[in-house]
Amino acid sequence: MTIFQRTIKHPIEVSGIGLHSGNNVMLKLLPAPANTGIIFRRVDLNPVVEVKADPYLVRETTLCTGIVTDEGVRIQTIEHLMAAISSFGIDNLYIELNSPEVPIMDGSSAAFVLLFQDAGLIQLDQPKQFFRITKKVRVEDGDKFAELLPSESNIFNLDFTIDFNHPAFSKDLSHYNMDLTTNNFVNQLSRCRTFGFLKDIEYLQQNGLCRGGSLANAIVLDENRIINEEGLRYNNEFVRHKMLDAIGDLFLCGHNIIGNYKAFKSGHHLNNQLVRKLIAENAFEVVTFEGLSVKEKTELRENVVRDNKVHA
């Protein structure tokens, strides 16, 4: 059995609000051939501009992850969509936008999960390539850190800890650990929303940013509590969302990872620095299903069979 590259079976589209512009954004996902990668298309520009998802194009990491070309063409807030793409094992995809940002939807990846489930997935005629971590890489910023380490088993495990000085953040709910499979992502992470503080949002909106931000697409906290009437979807939704962000940020390397990710208070900037260091230090090897041991093939086969049940 071989693990092949994947794309979606049928085009599918959705509209939603842009987090920063507040404008309506049309998003269309289209199948792409093998070895294409993840390509964003700004169809509102003439001529249309294509921008490949690339860690070295990440030039915006405040409030979101944004890629920007040397010519100044940008695509913002890509992390929630990238997390869903990664978790569904999609290697090739065209993403058309009529705006410089992916719609924020409800602040999570839930809407993108539904899109992929509706569009369906197909296998292509080329083997899927993984980045297997071969040596530890680590980046730090004060007490914050993010690192990738080799794994003795054939998994991508994530271990994340947050630390916010706010009454709504409990130390007991600040840590999360998960093996990344499609099923785990859908059931444990995909509905976890982004969050922010009321005082920061008011300042940003006064300065022309976050115009589309609202209680409909974020968890918002004042100085003491969560102000969303419905509260949290999970009691540890905050740390789960930070893990979701990390999955999207790390997938900018262009491949699913075999290894362990561990982070403390990491964010978009540190995650991107980690991917860049991973590549710069050549701390990985590119492997296909055929290049793995019998034990590893068995583990990968089990993951694919289990995850294909989610795709059905």
C-alpha positions as CSV (number, residue, x, y, z in Angstrom):
1,M,0.0,0.0,0.0
2,T,1.2,3.5,-0.9
3,I,0.2,6.8,0.5
4,F,-0.4,9.1,-2.5
5,Q,-0.7,12.8,-2.6
6,R,-4.2,14.3,-2.3
7,T,-6.4,17.1,-3.6
8,I,-10.1,17.8,-3.4
9,K,-12.5,16.0,-5.7
10,H,-14.7,18.9,-6.6
11,P,-14.4,22.7,-6.5
12,I,-16.3,24.4,-3.7
13,E,-16.8,27.9,-2.5
14,V,-17.9,30.0,0.5
15,S,-18.2,33.6,1.5
16,G,-17.4,35.3,4.8
17,I,-16.2,38.4,6.5
18,G,-12.6,39.5,6.3
19,L,-11.2,40.0,9.8
20,H,-9.3,43.2,9.1
21,S,-11.2,44.8,6.2
22,G,-14.7,43.9,7.4
23,N,-15.6,43.3,3.8
24,N,-17.3,40.2,2.3
25,V,-14.8,37.8,0.9
26,M,-15.4,35.0,-1.6
27,L,-13.2,31.9,-1.1
28,K,-13.1,29.1,-3.8
29,L,-11.1,25.9,-3.4
30,L,-10.2,24.0,-6.6
31,P,-8.4,20.7,-7.3
32,A,-4.7,20.9,-8.2
33,P,-2.4,18.4,-9.9
34,A,0.3,16.4,-8.1
35,N,3.4,18.3,-7.0
36,T,1.6,21.7,-7.2
37,G,1.5,22.5,-3.5
38,I,-0.8,25.0,-1.9
39,I,-1.3,28.0,-4.2
40,F,-3.3,31.1,-3.4
41,R,-4.8,33.1,-6.3
42,R,-5.8,36.8,-5.9
43,V,-8.5,36.8,-8.6
44,D,-9.4,40.4,-7.7
45,L,-6.2,41.5,-9.3
46,N,-5.6,42.0,-13.1
47,P,-3.8,39.9,-14.1
48,V,-4.5,37.2,-11.4
49,V,-1.6,36.8,-9.1
50,E,-0.6,33.3,-7.8
51,V,1.3,33.1,-4.4
52,K,2.6,29.8,-3.2
53,A,2.3,29.0,0.5
54,D,5.9,29.5,1.6
55,P,7.4,30.1,5.1
56,Y,9.8,32.7,3.6
57,L,6.9,34.8,2.4
58,V,5.5,35.2,5.9
59,R,5.9,38.8,6.7
60,E,2.9,39.4,8.9
61,T,2.5,37.6,12.2
62,T,0.6,40.2,14.3
63,L,-3.0,38.9,14.9
64,C,-2.6,36.4,12.0
65,T,-0.2,34.7,9.6
66,G,0.1,36.6,6.4
67,I,2.2,35.9,3.3
68,V,3.4,38.9,1.1
69,T,5.2,38.8,-2.2
70,D,8.2,41.1,-3.0
71,E,5.7,43.1,-5.1
72,G,3.5,43.6,-2.1
73,V,0.7,41.2,-3.0
74,R,-0.6,39.8,0.3
75,I,-2.9,37.1,1.7
76,Q,-3.7,37.4,5.4
77,T,-5.2,35.1,8.0
78,I,-4.3,31.9,6.3
79,E,-3.5,29.8,9.4
80,H,-7.0,28.3,10.1
81,L,-7.4,27.2,6.5
82,M,-3.9,25.9,6.4
83,A,-4.5,23.9,9.6
84,A,-7.5,22.2,8.0
85,I,-5.6,21.5,4.8
86,S,-2.7,20.0,6.7
87,S,-5.0,17.9,8.9
88,F,-6.9,16.4,5.9
89,G,-3.6,15.4,4.3
90,I,-4.2,17.6,1.3
91,D,-1.0,18.3,-0.6
92,N,-2.2,20.2,-3.7
93,L,-4.9,22.9,-3.8
94,Y,-5.7,26.2,-5.5
95,I,-7.3,28.8,-3.2
96,E,-9.0,31.7,-5.0
97,L,-9.7,34.9,-3.2
98,N,-11.2,38.2,-4.2
99,S,-9.6,39.9,-1.2
100,P,-6.2,40.1,0.5
101,E,-7.5,37.9,3.3
102,V,-9.1,34.5,3.9
103,P,-12.5,34.9,5.5
104,I,-12.4,34.5,9.3
105,M,-15.7,32.5,9.4
106,D,-16.4,31.8,13.1
107,G,-12.8,32.2,14.1
108,S,-12.0,28.5,13.9
109,S,-11.4,25.8,11.2
110,A,-14.9,24.3,11.4
111,A,-16.2,25.9,8.2
112,F,-13.1,24.7,6.2
113,V,-13.6,21.1,7.6
114,L,-17.1,21.2,6.2
115,L,-15.9,22.4,2.8
116,F,-13.4,19.5,2.5
117,Q,-15.9,17.0,3.7
118,D,-18.4,18.3,1.1
119,A,-15.8,18.5,-1.7
120,G,-14.4,15.1,-1.0
121,L,-10.8,14.0,-1.5
122,I,-9.1,12.1,-4.3
123,Q,-5.7,10.5,-4.5
124,L,-3.2,11.6,-7.2
125,D,-0.6,9.5,-9.1
126,Q,2.4,10.6,-7.1
127,P,3.5,9.4,-3.6
128,K,3.1,11.7,-0.7
129,Q,6.2,13.2,0.8
130,F,6.6,13.8,4.5
131,F,9.2,15.8,6.4
132,R,10.6,13.5,9.0
133,I,12.5,15.5,11.8
134,T,16.0,14.1,12.1
135,K,17.4,16.4,14.8
136,K,16.1,18.9,17.4
137,V,15.5,22.5,16.3
138,R,14.4,25.2,18.8
139,V,13.7,28.9,18.7
140,E,13.2,31.1,21.7
141,D,12.0,34.6,22.6
142,G,12.4,35.4,26.3
143,D,10.6,32.6,28.1
144,K,8.7,31.6,25.0
145,F,9.9,28.7,22.9
146,A,8.9,26.3,20.1
147,E,10.8,23.2,19.0
148,L,10.6,20.2,16.7
149,L,12.2,16.9,17.7
150,P,12.5,13.4,16.2
151,S,9.9,10.9,17.0
152,E,10.5,7.2,17.7
153,S,7.1,6.4,16.2
154,N,5.5,7.4,12.9
155,I,3.4,10.3,14.2
156,F,3.1,14.1,14.4
157,N,2.6,14.9,18.1
158,L,1.9,18.4,19.4
159,D,2.4,19.5,23.0
160,F,1.4,23.1,23.7
161,T,1.3,25.2,26.9
162,I,-0.1,28.8,27.2
163,D,0.3,31.3,30.1
164,F,-1.9,34.4,30.3
165,N,-2.2,36.6,33.3
166,H,-6.0,36.8,33.3
167,P,-8.7,35.4,35.5
168,A,-10.3,33.5,32.7
169,F,-7.2,31.4,32.1
170,S,-6.8,28.5,34.4
171,K,-3.4,26.9,35.0
172,D,-5.1,23.5,35.0
173,L,-6.4,24.1,31.5
174,S,-3.3,25.6,30.0
175,H,-1.7,22.5,28.5
176,Y,-2.8,20.2,25.6
177,N,-1.2,17.2,23.9
178,M,-2.4,15.5,20.8
179,D,-1.4,13.2,17.9
180,L,-2.4,14.8,14.7
181,T,-4.8,12.8,12.6
182,T,-7.8,14.0,10.6
183,N,-10.1,12.5,13.1
184,N,-8.4,14.1,16.1
185,F,-8.3,17.5,14.4
186,V,-12.0,17.4,13.4
187,N,-13.1,16.3,16.9
188,Q,-10.7,18.0,19.2
189,L,-9.4,21.2,17.5
190,S,-11.4,22.3,14.5
191,R,-14.1,24.2,16.4
192,C,-11.8,26.0,18.7
193,R,-12.0,29.8,18.1
194,T,-9.4,32.6,18.1
195,F,-9.6,34.9,21.1
196,G,-8.7,38.4,22.0
197,F,-9.0,41.1,24.6
198,L,-11.7,43.8,24.4
199,K,-9.2,46.6,25.1
200,D,-6.9,45.5,22.3
201,I,-9.8,45.1,19.8
202,E,-11.2,48.6,20.5
203,Y,-7.7,50.1,19.9
204,L,-7.2,48.1,16.7
205,Q,-10.6,49.0,15.2
206,Q,-9.9,52.7,16.0
207,N,-6.7,52.3,13.9
208,G,-8.4,50.6,10.9
209,L,-7.6,47.0,11.8
210,C,-9.8,44.1,13.0
211,R,-12.9,45.8,11.4
212,G,-14.5,42.4,10.9
213,G,-13.9,41.2,14.4
214,S,-16.9,40.5,16.5
215,L,-18.4,38.1,19.1
216,A,-19.5,36.0,16.1
217,N,-15.9,35.1,15.1
218,A,-13.8,35.3,18.3
219,I,-13.8,34.7,22.0
220,V,-13.6,38.2,23.5
221,L,-12.4,38.9,27.1
222,D,-12.7,42.1,29.1
223,E,-10.5,42.6,32.2
224,N,-12.2,39.9,34.2
225,R,-14.2,37.5,32.1
226,I,-15.4,36.1,28.7
227,I,-18.1,38.3,27.4
228,N,-19.5,35.9,24.8
229,E,-22.9,34.8,26.1
230,E,-22.4,31.2,25.0
231,G,-19.1,30.9,26.7
232,L,-16.5,28.4,25.6
233,R,-17.0,25.4,23.4
234,Y,-14.4,23.5,25.5
235,N,-13.1,24.4,28.9
236,N,-9.6,24.5,27.5
237,E,-10.6,26.1,24.1
238,F,-7.8,28.7,24.4
239,V,-4.9,26.3,24.3
240,R,-6.6,24.1,21.8
241,H,-6.9,27.1,19.4
242,K,-3.2,27.9,19.8
243,M,-2.4,24.4,18.8
244,L,-4.7,24.7,15.8
245,D,-2.8,27.9,14.8
246,A,0.5,26.1,15.2
247,I,-0.6,23.3,12.8
248,G,-1.4,25.9,10.1
249,D,1.8,27.8,10.7
250,L,4.0,24.7,10.5
251,F,2.3,23.4,7.3
252,L,3.9,26.3,5.5
253,C,6.9,24.0,5.1
254,G,4.8,22.4,2.4
255,H,4.7,18.9,3.9
256,N,3.1,16.9,6.7
257,I,5.6,16.4,9.5
258,I,6.7,13.2,11.2
259,G,8.1,14.2,14.6
260,N,7.2,16.0,17.9
261,Y,6.4,19.7,18.3
262,K,6.5,21.3,21.7
263,A,5.8,24.9,22.6
264,F,5.4,27.3,25.5
265,K,3.6,30.6,24.8
266,S,4.4,30.3,21.1
267,G,2.6,32.3,18.4
268,H,2.7,32.9,14.7
269,H,6.1,34.6,14.6
270,L,7.9,32.0,16.7
271,N,6.2,29.2,14.7
272,N,7.4,30.7,11.5
273,Q,10.9,31.2,12.8
274,L,10.9,27.5,13.7
275,V,10.0,26.4,10.2
276,R,12.7,28.6,8.7
277,K,15.3,27.2,11.1
278,L,14.1,23.6,10.3
279,I,14.8,24.3,6.6
280,A,18.0,26.3,7.2
281,E,19.5,23.6,9.4
282,N,18.3,20.8,7.1
283,A,16.9,19.1,10.2
284,F,14.6,16.7,8.3
285,E,14.6,14.1,5.6
286,V,12.0,13.8,2.9
287,V,10.4,10.3,3.1
288,T,7.6,8.6,1.2
289,F,5.6,5.6,2.3
290,E,7.9,3.3,0.3
291,G,10.9,4.6,2.3
292,L,9.5,3.7,5.7
293,S,10.1,0.6,7.8
294,V,7.5,-2.2,8.0
295,K,6.5,-1.0,11.4
296,E,6.1,2.6,10.2
297,K,4.1,1.5,7.1
298,T,1.7,-0.3,9.4
299,E,1.2,2.8,11.5
300,L,0.7,5.0,8.5
301,R,-1.7,2.5,7.0
302,E,-3.8,2.5,10.2
303,N,-3.9,6.3,10.2
304,V,-5.0,6.5,6.6
305,V,-7.7,3.9,7.1
306,R,-9.0,5.6,10.2
307,D,-8.9,9.0,8.6
308,N,-10.6,8.0,5.4
309,K,-13.6,7.1,7.5
310,V,-13.9,10.8,8.2
311,H,-13.6,11.7,4.5
312,A,-16.4,9.4,3.5
